[in-house]
Amino acid sequence: MLYGAYALHGLNLSTPESSITPDKPDQLVARLKAYADEHPQDTVLLARADFSTAPPTTPNRRVLDRAVPDRPLVIHNTSEHALWLNSAALKLAGLNEQPVKDLDEERGVIRDASGHATGVLLEAAMQIAGRARVPRESRRKSNSRCCATQPGI
């Protein structure tokens, strides 16, 4: 699954003390890069942030790609009604220029003028990311690093 309980695991970019949004792309990229560097064993990175869900002001996957180009990155919207994915997460979810067969899900895939998914998934389209599975080999590597220091696991 590409998204989960960020409260238990992940980066919160939207707190009462501070909020880093796509309106501050350099600051957002720097914080996400730092988080990725701090969590090299995480196969999928999760975060929470406030971002626009109303086209044409929705953010683009390219901002997230600048921060984390090599691993899936999933940002939960603070409303919990949208996700923002980088290109690696879109690929893992099987999203490309082809429409999704389920029309309810397709309606929630924000696409650019060329038909490519921008990275923002609304409502029912979030299920697409929820069904994505990290390849077994990646999970094994992540689990072996995680559990190598815990006797009996």
JOGIWO-V883016 format. One record per helix or strand of 2 or more residues. SS is the DSSP state (alpha for helix, beta for strand). FROM is the first residue (numbers start at 0). TO is the last residue. If there is no record, write none. Layout:
BEGIN
ss={SS SS}
from={FROM FROM}
to={TO TO}
END
This chain:
BEGIN
ss={beta alpha beta alpha beta beta alpha alpha beta beta alpha alpha}
from={10 21 43 60 71 81 86 102 108 116 122 135}
to={11 37 48 66 76 84 92 106 110 121 130 146}
END
